[in-house]
Amino acid sequence: MRPFNTPAVALTKIVDSCNAKVSISEDELNEIIISGATHNDREVTPGDLFVAIPGANRHGAEFSENAKARGAVAVLTDPAGAKLIRDFPVLVVDNPRLVAGRVSALLYSEPMRDLNCIAITGTNGKTTVTTLLHQIFSGAHRECGLIGTVETRIGSEVIVSKRTTPEATDLQALAAVMRERHMRHLVIEASSHALQLSRLEGAHFAIAGFTNLTQDHLDFHGDMESYFAAKAALFNFAMADLACINIDDPYGARLAASTELPVVSISRANPKAIWHFTQIDSEAKRVQLKIRGSGGILIETSTTLRGGYNFDNLLMAIAIAVESGVDPIDIAAIVPKISGAAGRLEEVTVGQSFNAFVDYAHTPDAVSNVLKSIKEFTSGKVIAVLGCGGDRDASKRPLMGKALIENANIAIFTSDNPRSEEPSEILRQMVGGISVVNQSQVIDDRANAIAYAVSVAEPGDTVAILGKGHELGQEIKGKIFDFDDRLVLARAIEAKQ
């Protein structure tokens, strides 16, 4: 998506901004005008700069002819990519990923500087915090954009997201669209992959939030220190003006002590944190809250959200909203009306006598947290279904299996998105030496596993389907099959009744 009004920028200005080497003469360079940028040859429009980035399997420069045919007027790439391009103006830099965001920000006149931009990073909670923030801003009649795992929102327009954080060219174009449509705020999920791959270069945030850090993505980052370093890269003056950090998390406490940014700390119970709860009282359908914040602010409100981790997410959203200028009185009135993100402890109700939820939990810590939270309001058994994704961090599989068996009365091991791997091998790694006894089962077909969970559920029990959350498909051997945990769960319940 592009803004309607994009000021044309001379290619010479782009060359100067990134110190690129060029394949054409200065006279030719002066004649070329750029009106947009993209890394995707299929999305090129006339006048674009095509950013050819090296990928995992192929180099983007291999698609330069198609970009040219669609109207691209120049290519930005690295030395390896330049060797693949013929008869096309080429700008050569060492790292086009690092430059793409800065160039796109220049092309669109730094749109993120004109919005109150907020980035949330962390292993768990990003989607929920950004969703809650979007609802608070909207409830306070402040136009707000959202870019995240589940969806992108521009006011009332909703677009299904392709990835958590878009590539730099798309991110800057989306921000420009939001500025053009008079959004006042923009909340973004900042993934560790995006930070590591420089998708946020050229971006700037009024506030950067850190939720937590637990084991995930080690197939990409290698170890927890590298994973933490990727997240911490958001917390400096080049990227943000203010940090909001959950200091209950060990990595959060470490970040709060080391960042150069001023810190707004949050904690569930630590009164030394700037924002903390002084009261959390659970009732049948609602939780009553008292929150202390900046300058001694007291917010008394209530929520239908459940689970301590969701209270953390809500607290961060409230703290950031207040720091962004929303009146605490308005927040107290808005919070009771807001709900969590899709696929995050999302209830499925079709008249059954037991509770049923779908959740995106796909790390050991998230599995433990969501099941512990469910236990708090379940009078009967907790029946949980969980799988692990293929072609992803395999080291967390036994830890997730352990979290499942320790926190569920009936643990059902199944497939998630096996991708190119054999489901049986993933399950073998998940189960390891765990004794799967009594009503617990290993069922590789996910639909059958969900049906089994429902079949053993009794009044007062809770069925929890974990791992895929909002996802609408299951990836097996290169193909994506329609699969929505919420729909499959609802059908299984209906079949039982």
C-alpha positions in Angstrom: 0.0 0.0 0.0 1.3 3.4 -1.0 0.3 7.0 -0.2 -1.5 8.9 -3.0 0.8 11.9 -2.7 4.5 11.0 -2.9 6.9 13.9 -3.6 9.4 12.9 -6.4 13.0 12.7 -5.2 16.0 13.0 -7.5 18.1 9.9 -7.6 21.2 12.0 -6.9 19.7 12.8 -3.4 19.3 9.1 -2.7 22.8 8.4 -3.8 24.1 11.1 -1.5 22.1 9.8 1.4 23.6 6.3 1.3 27.0 7.0 -0.3 26.2 4.5 -3.1 28.4 3.7 -6.0 26.5 4.2 -9.3 26.7 2.5 -12.7 25.8 5.6 -14.8 27.2 9.0 -15.4 26.3 12.1 -13.3 24.3 13.6 -16.2 22.2 10.4 -16.4 21.9 10.3 -12.7 20.5 13.9 -12.6 17.7 13.0 -15.0 16.2 10.1 -13.0 13.4 10.9 -10.5 12.2 8.4 -7.9 8.6 8.3 -6.7 8.6 5.1 -4.5 10.5 2.1 -3.4 9.9 -1.6 -2.9 11.8 -4.8 -2.4 9.1 -6.9 -4.1 9.4 -7.0 -7.9 5.7 -7.9 -8.2 4.7 -4.7 -6.4 6.8 -2.3 -8.5 5.0 0.7 -9.9 6.4 3.1 -12.5 9.0 5.4 -11.1 10.1 3.0 -8.3 13.5 2.3 -6.9 13.7 -1.5 -6.7 15.6 -2.7 -3.7 17.3 -6.0 -4.5 18.1 -7.8 -1.2 19.9 -11.1 -0.9 17.5 -13.8 0.4 17.9 -17.2 2.0 17.7 -19.0 -1.3 17.9 -16.4 -4.1 19.1 -12.9 -4.6 16.5 -10.2 -5.2 18.7 -8.9 -8.1 17.6 -12.0 -10.1 14.1 -10.4 -10.4 15.4 -7.0 -11.6 14.2 -7.6 -15.2 10.7 -8.0 -14.0 11.0 -4.9 -11.9 12.2 -3.0 -14.9 9.3 -4.3 -17.0 6.9 -3.0 -14.4 8.4 0.5 -14.4 11.3 0.5 -12.0 13.8 3.2 -13.0 16.8 2.1 -10.9 18.0 -0.7 -8.6 19.6 -0.5 -5.1 21.6 -3.6 -4.3 24.9 -5.0 -3.0 28.1 -5.9 -5.1 26.9 -9.5 -5.6 23.5 -8.3 -6.8 25.1 -5.7 -9.1 26.9 -8.5 -11.0 23.4 -10.0 -11.9 22.0 -6.8 -13.4 22.5 -5.6 -17.0 21.5 -2.3 -18.7 19.8 -0.8 -15.7 20.9 2.1 -13.4 22.4 0.4 -10.3 23.2 1.9 -6.9 25.6 -0.3 -5.0 26.0 -0.4 -1.2 27.5 -3.0 1.1 24.3 -3.7 2.9 21.0 -2.8 1.0 18.9 -4.0 4.0 20.6 -1.4 6.2 20.0 1.3 3.6 16.5 0.4 2.4 14.7 1.9 5.5 16.7 5.1 5.4 16.1 5.6 1.7 12.4 4.8 2.0 12.1 7.3 4.9 13.7 9.9 2.7 11.4 9.2 -0.2 8.3 9.5 2.0 9.5 12.5 4.0 10.1 10.6 7.3 6.4 9.8 8.0 7.1 8.2 11.4 8.4 11.5 12.7 4.9 13.0 12.1 3.1 10.3 14.1 3.2 9.3 17.7 4.9 6.0 16.9 5.1 3.2 19.4 7.0 -0.1 19.0 6.5 -3.1 21.3 9.1 -5.9 21.4 9.5 -9.0 23.5 9.0 -12.7 23.1 5.4 -12.8 24.3 2.7 -10.1 24.6 3.5 -7.9 21.6 0.2 -8.6 19.8 -1.9 -8.1 22.9 -0.2 -4.9 24.0 -0.5 -3.3 20.5 -4.1 -4.5 20.2 -5.0 -3.0 23.7 -3.2 0.2 22.8 -5.1 0.5 19.5 -8.4 0.0 21.4 -7.5 2.6 24.1 -6.5 5.2 21.5 -9.6 4.5 19.5 -11.8 4.6 22.6 -10.3 8.0 23.4 -11.3 9.2 19.8 -7.7 9.4 18.7 -7.2 7.9 15.2 -4.7 5.1 15.4 -2.9 2.8 13.0 -1.7 -0.7 13.9 0.9 -3.0 12.3 1.3 -6.5 13.7 1.2 -10.2 13.5 -2.5 -10.6 13.0 -3.5 -7.6 11.0 -2.7 -4.1 9.9 -5.3 -1.4 10.7 -5.5 2.1 9.2 -8.4 3.6 11.0 -11.4 1.3 10.2 -9.6 -0.4 7.3 -8.2 -3.9 8.1 -5.5 -5.7 6.1 -4.3 -9.2 6.9 -0.6 -9.1 7.8 2.0 -11.1 6.0 4.5 -10.9 8.8 4.8 -9.4 12.2 7.0 -6.4 11.1 7.0 -5.5 7.4 10.2 -5.0 5.3 11.5 -1.5 5.6 10.1 -0.3 2.2 6.6 -1.5 3.1 6.8 -0.1 6.7 7.7 3.4 5.6 5.0 3.4 2.9 2.4 2.2 5.4 3.4 4.9 7.8 3.1 7.5 5.0 -0.4 6.2 4.2 -1.3 6.5 7.9 0.0 10.1 8.0 -1.9 10.9 4.8 -5.1 9.5 6.4 -4.6 11.7 9.5 -3.7 8.9 12.0 -2.5 10.4 15.2 -0.8 7.3 16.6 0.8 4.2 15.1 1.5 1.1 17.2 3.9 -1.5 15.8 5.0 -5.0 16.8 8.8 -5.0 16.5 10.0 -8.6 16.0 13.6 -9.7 16.8 13.9 -10.8 13.1 13.0 -7.3 12.0 15.5 -5.7 14.3 18.2 -8.1 13.3 17.5 -7.7 9.6 17.3 -3.9 9.8 13.7 -3.6 8.8 13.3 -0.8 11.3 16.2 1.3 10.0 14.9 4.8 9.2 12.1 4.4 11.7 11.8 6.4 14.9 9.5 5.8 17.9 8.3 8.1 20.6 8.1 5.1 22.9 9.6 1.6 22.7 8.1 -1.1 25.0 9.7 -4.3 26.2 7.4 -7.1 27.5 9.7 -10.0 28.3 12.3 -12.4 26.9 12.0 -16.2 27.0 13.4 -19.0 24.8 12.3 -18.7 21.2 13.8 -18.2 17.7 17.2 -19.7 18.7 17.3 -21.3 15.3 17.8 -17.8 14.0 19.6 -16.0 16.8 21.8 -18.8 18.0 21.6 -18.1 21.8 19.8 -16.0 24.3 22.4 -13.3 24.5 22.2 -12.7 20.7 18.4 -12.8 21.0 18.5 -10.2 23.8 20.9 -8.0 21.8 18.5 -8.0 18.8 15.7 -6.8 21.1 17.9 -4.3 22.9 18.9 -2.6 19.6 15.5 -0.8 19.7 16.4 1.0 23.0 18.7 3.8 22.0 18.2 7.5 21.0 18.7 6.6 17.3 15.5 4.5 17.5 13.3 6.0 20.3 12.8 8.8 22.8 11.4 6.8 25.8 11.4 3.2 27.0 8.6 1.4 28.8 10.0 -1.8 30.3 8.5 -4.6 32.4 11.1 -5.0 35.2 9.5 -8.2 36.5 11.2 -9.9 33.6 15.0 -10.5 34.3 16.0 -9.3 30.9 13.7 -6.4 31.3 15.4 -5.4 34.5 18.7 -5.7 32.8 17.6 -3.6 29.9 16.1 -0.9 32.2 19.5 -0.7 34.0 21.6 -0.4 30.8 19.6 1.6 28.2 20.5 5.2 27.5 16.8 6.0 27.2 14.7 7.4 30.0 12.7 4.5 31.4 9.1 4.2 32.5 9.1 1.0 34.5 6.1 -1.3 35.0 5.6 -4.2 37.4 2.7 -6.3 38.5 3.5 -5.8 42.2 6.8 -4.0 42.8 5.9 -0.6 44.2 9.3 0.8 43.1 8.1 0.6 39.5 6.6 3.8 38.2 3.5 1.8 37.1 2.2 -1.1 39.2 -0.9 -2.7 40.5 -2.0 -2.1 44.1 -5.1 -4.3 43.8 -6.1 -7.2 41.6 -9.4 -8.8 42.7 -10.9 -11.5 40.6 -14.7 -11.9 40.4 -16.8 -14.4 38.4 -16.6 -12.6 35.1 -14.4 -9.6 35.7 -11.3 -8.5 37.5 -11.2 -5.3 39.6 -8.0 -3.3 39.3 -6.3 -0.4 41.1 -3.2 1.0 39.3 -0.6 3.5 40.4 1.3 5.4 37.8 3.4 8.4 36.9 3.1 11.2 39.5 1.0 9.1 41.8 -1.8 8.7 39.3 -4.5 6.2 40.6 -6.6 4.4 38.0 -9.5 2.3 39.3 -11.0 0.1 36.6 -11.9 -3.4 35.6 -11.3 -5.9 32.9 -12.5 -9.2 31.4 -8.9 -10.2 30.6 -7.6 -13.2 32.5 -4.2 -14.3 33.6 -1.2 -12.5 35.2 0.6 -12.1 31.9 -2.5 -10.3 30.5 -2.4 -7.9 33.5 1.2 -7.2 32.5 0.2 -6.5 29.0 -2.7 -4.3 30.0 -0.5 -2.3 32.4 2.0 -1.6 29.7 -0.7 -0.5 27.3 -2.2 1.9 30.0 1.2 3.3 30.9 2.1 4.0 27.3 -1.4 5.5 26.6 -1.0 7.9 29.5 2.6 8.8 28.4 1.0 9.5 25.0 -1.4 12.0 26.5 -4.6 10.0 27.0 -6.5 11.2 30.1 -6.4 8.6 32.9 -10.1 9.3 33.6 -10.8 8.3 30.0 -8.7 5.2 30.3 -10.6 4.0 33.4 -13.8 4.2 31.4 -12.3 2.6 28.3 -10.6 -0.5 29.8 -13.7 -2.3 30.9 -14.9 -2.3 27.3 -11.7 -3.6 25.6 -10.8 -7.2 24.7 -7.6 -9.1 24.0 -6.1 -9.9 20.6 -7.5 -12.6 18.3 -6.2 -16.0 19.2 -4.9 -14.9 22.6 -6.8 -16.8 25.3 -9.8 -16.4 23.0 -12.9 -18.1 24.3 -15.0 -20.4 22.1 -18.6 -20.8 23.3 -21.3 -22.8 21.6 -23.4 -23.6 24.6 -21.2 -26.2 26.2 -20.9 -27.0 29.9 -17.1 -26.5 30.0 -14.7 -23.7 29.1 -12.9 -23.7 25.8 -10.0 -21.4 24.7 -7.6 -21.0 21.9 -4.2 -19.4 22.5 -1.1 -18.6 20.5 1.3 -19.8 23.2 4.3 -21.3 21.4 7.2 -21.0 23.8 7.8 -22.9 27.0 7.2 -19.9 29.2 4.0 -18.9 27.4 2.6 -22.5 27.7 3.3 -22.5 31.4 1.8 -19.0 31.9 -1.4 -19.6 30.0 -2.1 -23.0 31.7 -1.4 -21.6 35.1 -3.8 -18.7 34.4 -6.5 -21.1 33.2 -6.1 -23.2 36.4 -7.0 -20.1 38.5 -10.6 -20.0 37.1 -11.1 -23.7 36.4 -12.9 -25.8 39.0 -12.4 -29.1 37.1 -9.6 -30.4 34.9 -7.4 -28.5 32.5 -7.2 -30.3 29.2 -4.6 -28.9 26.8 -3.6 -29.6 23.2 -0.1 -28.5 22.0 2.3 -29.0 19.1 5.6 -27.5 18.0 6.2 -26.0 14.6 8.6 -27.6 12.1 11.7 -25.9 10.7 11.9 -23.8 13.8 13.9 -23.8 17.1 14.0 -27.5 18.0 15.7 -26.9 21.3 12.4 -25.6 22.9 10.4 -28.7 22.0 11.2 -30.8 25.1 10.8 -27.7 27.2 7.3 -27.1 25.7 6.4 -30.8 26.3 7.5 -30.5 29.9 5.5 -27.3 30.4 2.4 -29.1 28.9 2.6 -32.2 31.0 3.4 -30.2 34.2 0.5 -27.8 33.9 -2.3 -29.8 32.3 -4.4 -32.5 33.9 -4.8 -34.1 30.5 -1.9 -33.4 28.1 -2.5 -34.0 24.4 0.6 -33.8 22.1 -0.1 -33.1 18.5 1.1 -31.4 15.3 1.3 -27.6 14.9 2.7 -26.5 11.5 5.1 -29.4 10.7 6.3 -27.7 7.5 9.0 -29.9 5.9 9.5 -32.1 9.0 7.8 -35.3 9.9 5.2 -34.8 12.6 6.2 -38.0 14.3 9.8 -36.8 14.7 8.7 -33.4 16.2 6.4 -35.3 18.6 9.2 -37.6 19.6 11.3 -34.6 20.5 8.4 -33.0 22.4 7.6 -36.1 24.4 11.2 -37.3 25.0 11.2 -39.4 28.2 7.9 -38.0 29.4 5.4 -40.7 30.6 2.1 -40.1 28.7 -0.4 -41.8 31.0 -4.0 -41.9 32.0 -6.1 -39.9 29.6 -3.1 -38.0 28.1 -2.4 -38.9 24.5 -0.1 -38.4 21.5 -2.3 -37.8 18.5 -0.5 -36.5 15.4 -3.6 -35.3 13.5 -4.5 -31.9 15.0 -8.2 -32.1 14.3 -8.4 -35.5 15.9 -6.4 -34.3 18.9 -8.9 -31.4 19.4 -11.9 -33.7 19.0 -10.4 -36.0 21.6 -9.8 -33.1 24.1 -13.5 -32.2 23.7 -14.7 -35.8 24.1 -13.1 -36.1 27.5 -14.2 -32.7 28.8 -16.8 -32.6 31.6 -18.7 -29.7 33.2 -16.3 -27.4 35.0 -13.3 -28.4 32.9 -11.3 -26.1 30.5 -10.1 -27.2 27.1 -7.2 -25.2 25.8 -5.9 -25.5 22.3 -2.4 -23.9 22.2 0.2 -22.9 19.6 -1.6 -21.5 16.5 -4.0 -19.0 17.9 -5.3 -16.7 15.2 -3.7 -18.7 12.3 -6.0 -19.8 9.5 -3.9 -22.5 8.0 -1.7 -25.5 8.7 1.6 -25.8 6.7 2.5 -29.4 5.7 5.1 -30.3 3.1 5.1 -26.9 1.4 1.3 -26.6 1.2 -1.0 -24.6 3.5 -4.3 -26.3 4.3 -7.3 -24.4 5.8 -7.2 -24.9 9.5 -8.6 -22.5 12.2 -8.3 -23.9 15.7 -11.3 -21.8 16.8 -13.5 -23.3 14.0 -12.3 -26.9 14.5 -12.8 -26.6 18.2 -16.4 -25.2 17.8 -17.3 -28.0 15.4 -15.9 -30.6 17.8 -18.0 -29.2 20.6 -21.1 -29.1 18.4 -20.6 -32.7 17.4 -20.5 -33.7 21.0 -23.7 -32.0 22.0 
